[in-house]
Amino acid sequence: MTASILIEIGLEELPARFIDASEKQLADKMHNWLHASRISFNAIESYSTPRRLAVLVKNVATEQETIEEESKGPALKIAKDSEGNWTKAAIGFTKGQGKTTDDIYVKEIKGVEYIHINKRIEGKRTIELLPDFQQEITSMHFPKNMRWGNGQMKFIRPIRWITALYGEQVIPFQIAGVQSSNITHGHRFLGADTQIHTADAYVETLKSQFVIVQSNVREKMIRNQMKELEQQRHFTIAIDESLMREVRNLVEYPSLFVGNFDENYLNLPEEVLITSMKEHQRYFPVKSAVGSLLPFFAAVRNGDKHAMDTVARGNEKVLHARLADAQFFYDEDRKQSIATFQDKLSRVVFQEKLGTYQQKVNRVVQIASEIANQLNLSNDEKQITKRAAELCKFDLVTNMVNEFPELQGLMGMKYAIHFGEDKDTAIAIGEQYLPNHANGDLPKTVAGSIVSVADKLDTIAGCIFAGLRPTGSQDPHGLRRQAIGVLRIMQEHDWDITVEKLIHIPVDVYQSLDNMDTNVPTIEELKDFVRQRAAFLLKEISVQPDVIEAILSNEIGVLTYSVNKAKELMRQRNNIEFKNIQEALVRILNLAKKAESTSIQPELFETPSESALHDKIMEITNSYQAAKENQNATEALEQLSALANPIHEFFDHNMVMVDDEKLRENRLALIKYIAELIIDYADFGSVEWKQHQR
């Protein structure tokens, strides 16, 4: 006989962004608990709405699995005394296992005899164990917790009811003063408190009370209603997938409706309209067949179709108010000038220790200009970059961005064009915040990329200078994300500049400032921070930890080249034919630690193998450097590989650590010279070559 388990946690309204992860967490806890409790089952289904998290387990066994378990006790020499009698240690061991000394048997483990007991653990009834699941519920963790009433328990939101059934039986337990029962709550306005007669009736029972507990079904309902409206009205509803996920988690019973707004508002930038609808009201924009925005919006109501016209009119009034504000701000901003906004930046603090936004802009201009020099841009490109850097923050003090922070950068681009700035400059201003998340779109223009990197480097260096380096999971200023953004831009645009040289730029800028404390971030602090982000990027493309360590052991270098080197080592790390090469290179690296100089005196060579190795390294040095300049990781490694046989010959026919000091130092100098070329590529000693396969 089997039955199903139902656990439903009824809550105050949950934040939509946390629901999916919380639903999965509850299901995972049930899965792990059942396995740990030795209770077999068929399948687990999870559900969620803004007011509940639930899990339904199908075909659950009525009893735990009974198991035979072997328990190992003390060594036989401890378990028995000199007269062959069982000691207190043996008696205590058997008693603790619920057995007697008559049940002892002896097994040898690694040459030592130990006493053992075999015990049978009878499975308990499932209904007796299920109340313990409350501990799994109370151990759930969330990004944000609440404490309510006089209790000490923290949870994502206050618990209002608990529905817990095993088949038709209520699973008795209590959490935060709430007793479990077979009663659930329907839709807040359309449903009622309802008894669930059996766990398997959960979904249909709540459906009858206007609650669709499956988030994917709610989403499907929304999409189907959208398709019907599109066919009826001959327009297209622009679906943003992240907004769709959010909306489906805001409702328990979705009903779609369409509203409209004054078409005069279409003269606002499209992004302003879409932001007003999506970010502030959770509406879906509506477009024509050719993709132009129409004066309509689609929205989802948490309820049925009753009095939908009234609902639409109410939402139209709310949107009208927001758009009226946006129109006013847009008109007022365009009456000003860039100079007026720039002046305001000097009165807005960026960070207490780092000064105002105008001071930040001044640093960004310096950093961006130096990057432009390092990349050998044309004079025109340098001018565009400098102007974009000078204007990169003026929109932060506009009315529009104050009301719609999501539009920073974008409004800077729009206003820059309005005030007569060059189009390329305006585009660079708009691209400065890209990427705005770890895998977001990157700037497309050279100037936009440089300003974006300069802004991010200033923030990273400044925050580390101010003692705001991320710790653990805490990164309130998004420094990790910004560092990843810098690296992604460098790789995307194939910048021929080392990461270390780039990092020096903001450090030099901070060191040059008169009004800054002398305790500026060191190059090593920044290098370490960015190296960790580079390791993360390599891990994202499936580079193994040992190869990451090998590539980043010396410096990050030119990022594109480092990525190519990592990929090349990943191709070679399991190649048995490369083992001989790797061993040769590692022998050089290990012995080079004893050398102090690279000053080689060929006239001191005594054997042909010394001369042959010296000739080979002289031969390949230029070829290796040429491959490096071309970022050809495969060719560079092939050049190093050509050293393998001469290295082995050298070690076979020469003793390096000889008594003759001049001879010893000369051989060590040769080894150190070679090692510097090898380590420039990677620390081959860090690579795990144990997995070689044919």
N, C-alpha and C positions, 0 to 999 in steps of 0.2 A: 504493500500500500504506500502511496505517496500523496503529498499535498503541496500546495504552494504557500510561499511566505510573502506577506505584504508588509512593508514598512513605509509609512508616509509621515513626514515631518511637516506639520503645518506652521507657517511663519508669517510674520509681517512682510510687507512687500520687499522682495529681494532686488538688489541692483542687477539690472539686466546683464551687465558685463561679467558678473560672477556666476551666473546660473549654470552655464554649460559645464564649467570645471567642477562646480559643486556637485552636480548630478553625477558626473563621472567618478568623483571621489567617493560618493556614497556607494555606488555600484562596485567599485574596486574594493572597498572595505568589506562589503558583504561577500564578495568572491573570496578574498583572502581569509576571512573569518570562517567561512564554510570549509575551506580546504584545511585550515589549521584545526578545526573541530572534527575533521573526518566525517563530514556529512555530505553525502553525494547528492547531486542535483542535475537537472537537465540543461537549463538555460536561465540567464539573468537578463531581465529587461529593466531599464531605468526610465524615469519620467521626471518632468519638472514643469512648473509654471511660476509666475511671479510670487505665488503664495505657498508653494510646496516643493519638496524634494521627495522622490519616492523610488522604491526598488521592489520589483516583483520577481521572485525566484520560482521557477516551474519545476514540478515533479521532484520535490525534496523528500529524501528518505525519512522515514519515521524514527530511525535510530542511527546513532553513530556506528561507524565501522568498528567491529571488535578486532583487536590486533594482538599479536604475540610480540613481546618485546624482551630483548636480552639486556640485562644490566650487568655491567662490569664492576667488581668490587676490588678490595685491596689485594696485593700480591699474596700468594699462598704462604710465603715465609712470615708474613705479618698476620695472616688469618689463622695460622696454627702455631701453638707453642711447641717447645722442645719435646713435649710428651705426646704430641699429636692431637691435642685437644683444641677445639675451636676457641679462639680468643674473643675478647669483648668486641674487637673491631669486626670480626666475622658475624657475631651474633647481632650487633647493632646494624650492620649492613642488611642482613636478611629481614630483621624486624622492620626496618625502614621500607622494605619492598613488600611487606605483607606476607613474608614467607618464613620458613624455619631453616635451620642448618641442614635438615634432611634434603632440602631442595638444591643445595650447592653442587655445582660441578666445576671442574678446573679446565682452563684453556691456556695454551701457551701463546704469548704475544711477544715477538722479537726476542725469543730466548728466555722470557720470564713467565712463570706460571701465575695466573690470576684466578680468583674465584669468580663465578658468575651465577646469576639467577635468571631463569626464564619465567616471565610472568605474563599472564593473559589479562588484557585490559578490556573489560566488557564495555560495549558501547551503551551510552545512556540514551534515553528517549530525547528526540529532537526538541519537543515542546519544553522539556526541562532546561535545555541549554539556551534556548533563544532569548530569554531575558538578559543574558550576558551581553547581547549585542548592543545594549544601551551604551556600554563602554566604548564601542567603536564610534557611535554617534557623537558622544561627548569629546572624543579625541580628534574630530574633524578640525581642519585648520583652514583659515580663509585669509585673504589679503587684508581685510578689515573686520574687526569683531565689535560686538556691542555687549554691554552689561545692562540689565534692566531690573527694575524693582529693587528689592533689598538683597537679591541673591548675588553670589560671587561668580556664577558661571558666565563664561563668555561664548558667544555664538555669533554667526553672521547677522542674524536678526532675532528678535524675541520669538521663542517657541510658543505657539498658541494651542496646538492640539497635536496628538500623536495617534495615528491609526496603525495598529499592529495586529496582524492575523497570521495564524498558521492554519490554513484551510478555513474552517469556521470558528476556530478557537482564538480568543484574544490572547496575545502574548503579553503577560503582565509585567510592566516596569514603569518607572517614573523618572522624568528628567525635569529639573528646574521647577518642581512642583506640579508638572503636567502629567496626569496619569494616562497611560495608553488605553485605547478602547477600540470599538469597531465603528465609531462615528467619524465621518469626514465632513468637510464643508464644501458646498457647491460654490458657484459664481457669487461674488460679493453682492450683486444686485439681482441677478436672474435666478439664482439657485437657492438651496436651503441646506440645513444640516441633514445628513442622510446616513442611514445605517448601511454598512457593507456586509452582506450576509456571508460572503466567502471571498477569499483573496483573489480568485480568478475573475470575480465580477467587478474588480476595481475600475478598469478603463470604461466599461459600459455604464457603470453606476454614475461615475462623474460626468460622462458625456450627457446623460439625461439631466444633469444639473448645470449644463452649459459650461463645462470645463473639459477642454481637450488637453489631456495630460502629456501627449507626445508632441515634442517641439517640432519634429519633422512633419507631422501631420498638420500642425498649425501653419507652418511655412507653406506647405502644399496648398492649403486652403487659400492663403493670401495670394499665391502665384496664380491659382486658377481664377480667382476673382479678378485679378489684374488682367489676365488674358481676355476674360469676358468684357471688361470695360474697354480694353483696347479695340476689340472688334466692334463694339457698339459706338464708340466715340471717334474711331479712326485716328487715334494718336498713340504714342508710345510712352509707357511709364519707364523712366530711367531707374533701373534697379542697381543700387549699391549693395554688394553682398554683405558688407559689415553692418550696414543699416538694416538689412533684412534680418540678419541674426539677432540684432538688438530688438527690433520690433516684435519678432515672434516671441521674444522673452518678456515683452511688456504686457502681453495679453493672455487671457485664458480662453477666450472665444472670439476669434478675429472676424471682423466685418469691415470690408473696404468701402470707402466713400470718396467722392471727388469734390473738391472745392475750387474756387477761382479767386483771382485777385485782379486789381485794376491793371489793364495792359500798359498803362503809362509807366508802371514800375519796370517795364522791360528795358527802359533806357539805362537802368542801373547795370553795372558789370554783371555778367551772368553768374560769376562766382559768388557775388554778394547775395543774389537771389537764392542760389542753391544752398549756400551756407545757412541763410535764414530758414530755409525749409528743412534741410537735413539735420544740421547740428543743433538747432534750437527747438524745432517743433517735431522732429522725426517724421517729416513728410517726404514723399517721393516726388521729384520734379517730373513734369510732363513735357514731352518734346514732339515736334512734328515729324513727318516721315523723312524730312531732310535733315533732322537733328537740331533745329532751332527751338529755343525754349518757348513754351506756350504759357499763357496766364492761368494755368491750372495746377493743381497738386493732388496727389493721391495720398490718403492717410488710412490708418487702421484703427478701428474702434474696438475697445474691449467690451463686446456685447453683441446683441443681435441688430437687426435692421430697423427696429422700431424708431420712429421719429428721426430718421437719418438726416432729413433736410435741416432740422433744427441743430443737429450736431455739426453739420457742415457749416452752417452760418456762424456758429460759435467759433469754430476753428478759423474761418475766414476773417473774423474780427480780430482775432489774436495775430494772425499773420499780417493783416493790414497795418496794425499798430507797429509791428517790427519793421515792415518795409517803409512805412512813413518815416520812422526814425532813421532808417538807412538812407533814404532819399535826402533827408535834412542834413545828415552828417556828410554825405557825398557832396552836396551843393556847397556847404560851408567850407569843407576842406579845399575845394577847388578855387575858392575866393582868396585863399592865402597864397603863400609862396614857399618854395623850398627853403629859402633863407630863414623865414619865420620859424619853420619846423626845426631846422638845424639849430637855431638859437635856443629852442626849448630843450634840446638834448643836454645842454650844459647844466640844466637844473634838475635832471632826472638821474637818480643814482642807479648804476648798474649793479655794483656790489660794494659794500662798505669799505673794504680794503683796496678795491680796484678802481674806485672813483666813479665818475658819471658816465653816461652813455657817450658823451662827446669824447671823453678820454679813451673810451674803448674804441670808438671810430678812429681816433688818431693812431692808435696802435695797429688796428686792422689795416689802415692805409700803409703804414710802414712795412708790416709783414707781407701784405699783398704785393707791394712794389718790389720787395726783395725777391719774392718767389718769381715774379715776372722777369726779373733780371737773371735769376738762376736758370730759367727755362728759355732764355734767349729769345724773348718775344720781340716782334717788330715794335717800332715806336708808336704806331697807331694802336696796337693791341695793349701796349703799356698804358697809354693815355686812357683808353676805355676802362681798363682794369682799375686804374687809380681813381677815376671819376666815380665808378660804381662803388668802390670802397668808401669814398668820401660821403656818398649818399645812402649807404646801405641801411642805416637805421632811422632815417628821417620820418618814415611812416609810422614808427612806434608811437609818436606823439600826435598822430592825427585822430580826429573824432571817430573815423570809421574803424581803425584798428583797436582803439580803446573799447569800442562796442563789440567788435568781432575780432578777437585776438587771432583766430585761426587764419585771418587774411593777411597777416604780416608778411612782408616781402611781396606778395601779389599786389597789394594796394600801392606799395612803393613803386612797382613797375608801372601800374596804371597812372598814378599821379606824375611820375617822372615823364612819361610821354605827354601828358596833359600840359606840363610846365615847360615842354620844349626840349627835353633832354634827348640825346641820341638814342635811337631804338636799341642798339646793341648794349648801351649802358643800362637802359631800362630792363632789358631781359636779364642781364647779369644781376641786377638788384633783386629781381623776382626769383632767381635761382639760388640765392645765398643760403637758404635754409635747407636745401636738398643735400643729402637724403634726410627726410624728416622722421624716418624710422630705420631700423637696421637694414632692411632689405628694400627700402624705398627707392624711387626713381632718382637718378643722379643728374647733376647739371650737365647740359649739353654743350654750352659754350665755354671757350677758354677762360674768358673773364669771369663768368659765373662760377666756374670751378675754382679759380684762384681765390675769389672773394669768399666763397664758402669755406675753403680750407683755412684761409687766414682768420676768419671769424672763429672757426672751431678751435684752431690752435691757440688763439688768444684766450678763449674761454678755458681750455684745458690747462694751459700754463698758468693763467691767472688764478684759477680755483685751487690748483695744487700749491701755488705760492701762498694763497690765503688759508691754507690748512684744510681745504674742503675736498681732499682726495676721497674717492669712493671707498667704503669699507663694507665688506660682506655683500649683502644684497642691497645695501643702501647706496643710491647714486642719484640724489635729488636734482643735480644739475645736468644729468644725462651725459657725463663725461665719457663713459664707455661707448655709448652710442655715437657720440661725436668723433671719437678717435677712430671707430670703425668706418664712419663716413669719410674721414680724411684718407684712410687707407684704400677704401673702395674707389674714391675719385682718382687717386694716384695710379691705381691699377687700370681703371677704365680708360684713362687718357694716356697711359703708358708714359708717365713722367720720368724722364731720364735724370733723376735726382735721388740721392739716397734719403731714406727716412731720417737718418741721423742728421744730415745736413739741413733738412727741412725743420727738424726739431730745434736746431741751433738758432733759427731765425727768431722765434718769439722769446727765447731766453735772452738773446742779445738785445732785443727791444726792451725787455723789462730791466735788464742791467743798465741800460742807458738812461733810464728815467730818474730825474732828480727827486721826484716826490714819492718814490717807492722805497720801502725798507730794503736794506741790503740782503735780506734773507729771501732772495728770489729762487725760483725752482732751479735745481741743477739739471744739467743735461742728462745725468744718470737717472734722476727721478723720472723725468719725462720719457727717457729711452725705455726704462723698465715698464712704465705704464703702457706705452704704445706697443712694446714687444708682446705683452700679454694679449693685446687686441689682435696683433698679427698672428699669434698662435691660434686665437679663436677663428680667424678667417681661414687659416690653413686646415684646421679641424673641420670646418664647414664643408670643405671640398674633399673630405675623407683622407687627409694626410694623417698618418699614424703618429702618436706622441714621440716616438724615438726619432723619426725623421724631422719632426718639428724642432726638437731639441738640437739636432745636428745642423739644421739650416740657420737657426736663430742664435746659436751659441756665440758667434762672434759679433755680428751686427745684422740688422734687418736688410740694409743695403737698398738697392733699387728694387722696389716691391715686385714688379713684374718678373724680374730675373729670379728673385728668391722663390716666387711661386713656381716658376718653370723648373728651378733646381729641385724643389720638393717633389714635383711630379716625376722628374727623372729618377730621383732616388727611390721613389715608390715603385717605379717600373723595375729597378735593378735589385731591390732589397731581397727578393726571393729567387734571384737568378744565380744558380750554383756556379755558372761560369764566371761570375763577377767576384766570387769569393777570393780568388787568388789576388785580384787587384785590391780589394778592400783590405786584405791582410797586409799587403805591402804598404799601403798608405797609412794604416794604423801603426805599423812598426816605426815609421818615420815620426809620426805625431808623438808617440810615447817617448822616444829617445830625445826628441827635440827639446823636451822640458829641461834637459841637463845642459843645454847650450845657451851661451850668452851673446854670441856675435854671429853675423852672417857674412863676415869678411873672409872670403875664400882665397887661398893661395894655391893655384893649380900646380905650381912648381914643387909643392910638397907631396903631391900624389905619388904613391909607391906602387900601386897595382893597376892593371888595365881596367878593372871593374870600377875603381874610383874615377878614373878619367872618363869611362863610358857613361857613368851616372851624371857626372858634371856636364859632359857634352849634351846629354839628353835633356837635362833641365834647361840648359841655355837654349837649346833648339826649340823647346815647346813653350818657353815663357811668353814670347811675343804672340804665338798662335793662341795660347790660352787667353791672354789679355784681349786679343781681337775678338775671340768668341764671347768673352764677357761683355765687351762694349756693344756687341750685336745682340746681347741677351740670349745667346744660343747655348742653353744649358747642356744640351746633348753633346755638342762639339767640345765645350769646355771640359766635360767629364771624359770624353775620349782622349783629349790631350793629356789629362792627368793619368788616365789608364795606361798610356804609353810608357809611363815611368815604372810600371809594376815589375817587369822582368829585370831591368837594370837595378832596381832596388833590391830584389831578391839576390841577384848576382853580387851586389855590393856586400850584403850581409853574409853571404856564403863565403866570401874570400877576404873579408876584412874584419879585424877586431877594432871596434871603435874606441873603447875605453882602454887604450894602450898606455904604458908607462910614459912614453915620450910625450911630453906636454904639448909641443907644437903640432905633432901629428894628430894627437887626440883632439885638440881644439880646432884644427882644420877640418877634420872629419865631422865634428859636431857642427861647425859652421855650415858645411855643405848640407847636413841634415836639416838644420834650422831654416836655411834658405828654401829648401824644398817644402818644409812644413808650412811656411808662411803662405806658399802658393796653394797648398792643399786646404788649409784651414780657411782660406779665402772663399773656397767653394762650400765646404761643410766640415763639421767635426765628425769624420767617419767612425770614430770610436764610439759615438753615441748611438749609432744605428744598430739595431738588433738583427744580426744576420743568422739567427738560429733557425729560421723557418724556411731555409733553402729547399726548394723542390725542383725536381726535374720536370 
